[in-house]
Amino acid sequence: MHAARFAMVDDATALRASIADLLPAMRFTSVHCSVEELLGERPDADVVILDLHLANALQPGASQGVAAVSQVIAAGYRVCVYTQEERRFVLAACLAAGALGVVSKASSLEDAEASFLAVAEGDLVMPPAVTGLIEVLARRGALTILTPRQRDVLAGRARGLTYAELSRSLFLSESTLRGYWRDLTDMVSQYLQATSPGDIERALGLGPGDLIDWWPDRPAA
């Protein structure tokens, strides 16, 4: 199997120029200032690292947000969002649109690199804000497919516990816990991609239409 190939879409010139040096263990085949440029060039990449906020004075009409995520996925790429965005519903909407990961630009380079590589392996990478949101949905009965043990792991991860800490409290090996987490994130990804914003609004006690501005459109049945 070949080493994973990455492309980046970010409107920050300095980040595009330096990302290969900042993350030398990763193979970058191209960098782009916009989704339009990426899709025009169609680089040979497995994963696109995508910023959410791409419109600026030089490219005011650039695609961005959940719409950009959907466009890149439709082109056949895996997407890992790399962003300063902190609103948990926006981040969850990226996963609902099919992104395999959401990584904060405030993360250490080591953590960011580990997350990008995990996405390249097909793993779902959820930020703590979304993990907490998913735990609320599980507690309120919206996510009924999780096993009691998966709920324990979710609760621990939502509170920032490491696998080592969870291992001591749940009396399970770290490898077993990682397996639970992998299965759980697969279920969460399927749930977010299949659930309407109205169903999530009702589960969370939000007002009707609170999510609709950024939740991805669903194809007509």
C-alpha positions in Angstrom: 0.0 0.0 0.0 1.3 3.4 -0.9 2.0 6.1 1.7 -0.9 8.4 2.1 -0.9 11.5 -0.1 -2.3 14.8 1.2 -3.5 18.0 -0.4 -4.4 21.2 1.5 -6.9 23.9 0.9 -6.4 27.0 3.0 -6.5 30.7 2.1 -3.6 31.5 4.4 -0.5 31.8 2.1 2.0 31.3 5.0 0.3 28.0 6.0 0.2 26.7 2.5 3.9 27.5 2.0 5.0 25.9 5.3 2.8 22.9 5.9 5.2 20.4 4.3 8.0 21.6 6.5 5.8 21.7 9.6 4.6 18.1 9.0 7.6 16.4 7.3 6.3 12.9 8.0 3.4 13.5 5.7 3.5 13.6 1.9 1.9 16.7 0.4 1.2 16.5 -3.3 -0.3 20.0 -3.6 -1.7 23.0 -1.8 -4.5 25.3 -2.9 -6.1 28.6 -1.9 -9.7 27.5 -2.8 -11.8 24.5 -3.4 -12.4 25.7 -7.0 -8.6 25.6 -7.6 -8.4 22.1 -6.1 -11.2 20.7 -8.2 -9.8 22.4 -11.3 -6.4 20.7 -10.9 -7.7 17.4 -9.4 -4.4 16.5 -7.6 -3.5 12.9 -6.9 -4.3 12.8 -3.2 -6.0 10.5 -0.7 -7.0 13.1 1.8 -7.7 16.8 1.5 -7.0 18.9 4.6 -9.6 21.7 4.3 -10.1 25.0 6.1 -13.8 26.0 6.5 -13.4 29.8 6.0 -12.0 30.4 2.5 -13.7 33.6 1.3 -11.7 36.8 1.6 -11.1 40.0 -0.2 -9.1 38.3 -3.0 -11.6 35.4 -3.5 -14.9 36.7 -2.1 -16.9 34.1 -4.0 -14.9 31.1 -2.8 -16.9 28.0 -1.7 -16.5 27.4 2.0 -18.1 25.8 5.1 -20.2 22.6 4.8 -20.8 23.2 1.1 -17.1 23.1 0.4 -16.8 19.8 2.4 -19.6 18.3 0.3 -18.0 19.4 -2.9 -14.6 17.9 -2.1 -16.1 14.6 -0.9 -18.2 14.4 -4.1 -15.0 14.6 -6.1 -13.8 11.4 -4.4 -11.5 12.7 -1.7 -11.4 11.9 2.0 -11.8 15.2 3.9 -10.2 16.3 7.2 -11.4 19.7 8.3 -8.6 21.9 9.8 -10.1 25.0 11.3 -10.3 27.7 14.0 -14.1 27.2 14.0 -15.3 26.2 17.5 -19.1 26.1 17.2 -19.9 22.4 17.9 -23.0 22.3 15.6 -20.9 23.6 12.7 -18.2 20.9 13.4 -20.9 18.2 13.7 -22.4 19.4 10.4 -19.0 18.8 8.7 -19.1 15.2 9.9 -22.7 14.9 8.8 -21.6 16.1 5.3 -19.1 13.2 5.3 -15.9 14.6 6.6 -13.8 11.9 8.3 -12.1 14.3 10.7 -12.3 17.7 12.3 -9.0 19.1 13.8 -8.5 22.4 15.6 -5.8 24.7 14.4 -5.0 25.2 18.1 -3.9 21.6 18.3 -0.2 20.8 18.6 1.5 19.8 15.4 2.0 16.3 16.8 -1.8 15.9 17.5 -2.7 17.4 14.2 -0.4 15.0 12.3 -1.7 12.0 14.2 -5.3 13.0 13.3 -4.5 13.6 9.6 -2.8 10.2 9.4 -5.8 8.5 11.2 -8.2 10.0 8.6 -5.9 8.6 5.9 -6.4 5.2 7.5 -10.2 5.6 7.4 -10.7 6.5 11.0 -13.2 9.1 12.2 -11.6 11.9 14.2 -14.1 13.8 16.4 -13.1 16.9 18.3 -14.0 17.1 22.0 -16.8 19.6 21.3 -18.5 17.1 19.0 -17.8 14.2 21.4 -19.7 16.1 24.1 -22.6 16.8 21.7 -22.8 13.1 20.8 -22.9 12.2 24.5 -25.8 14.5 25.0 -27.7 12.9 22.1 -27.0 9.5 23.6 -28.2 10.5 27.0 -31.4 12.0 25.6 -32.2 8.8 23.7 -31.5 10.0 20.2 -28.6 7.5 19.8 -30.1 4.2 20.9 -27.7 1.9 18.9 -24.8 2.3 21.4 -24.0 -0.5 23.8 -23.6 0.3 27.5 -19.8 -0.1 27.2 -19.6 2.2 24.2 -21.6 4.8 26.3 -19.0 4.5 29.0 -16.2 5.1 26.6 -18.0 8.0 25.0 -18.6 9.6 28.4 -15.0 9.3 29.3 -13.8 10.7 26.0 -16.2 13.6 26.2 -14.6 14.5 29.5 -11.1 14.4 28.0 -10.0 11.1 29.6 -7.1 9.3 27.9 -7.2 5.6 27.0 -4.9 5.0 29.9 -7.2 6.7 32.4 -10.2 4.9 31.0 -8.4 1.6 31.2 -7.9 2.0 34.9 -11.5 3.1 35.6 -13.2 0.5 33.4 -10.7 -2.4 33.9 -10.2 -2.9 30.2 -7.1 -2.9 28.1 -6.3 0.2 26.0 -6.5 -1.8 22.8 -10.0 -3.0 23.7 -11.1 0.6 24.4 -9.7 1.7 21.1 -11.8 -1.0 19.4 -14.9 0.3 21.2 -14.1 3.8 20.1 -13.6 2.8 16.5 -16.9 1.0 16.4 -18.6 3.9 18.2 -17.3 6.5 15.8 -18.4 4.4 12.8 -21.9 4.4 14.2 -21.8 8.1 15.0 -20.7 8.9 11.4 -23.6 6.9 10.0 -26.0 8.5 12.4 -25.0 12.1 11.6 -25.1 11.4 7.9 -28.6 9.9 8.1 -30.3 12.2 10.7 -32.2 15.3 9.8 -31.5 18.6 11.5 -35.1 18.6 12.8 -34.5 15.3 14.7 -31.3 16.6 16.3 -33.0 19.9 17.2 -35.8 18.1 19.0 -33.3 15.8 20.8 -31.3 18.8 22.0 -34.2 21.1 22.8 -33.2 23.6 20.1 -35.6 25.9 18.3 -36.9 24.7 14.9 -34.5 25.9 12.1 -31.6 26.5 14.5 -29.4 24.0 12.6 -30.7 24.4 9.1 -28.3 27.2 8.0 -25.3 24.9 8.1 -26.6 21.4 8.2 -25.9 19.6 4.9 -28.7 19.2 2.4 -30.1 15.7 2.0 -30.9 14.3 -1.4 -34.5 14.0 -2.2 -36.0 10.6 -1.6 
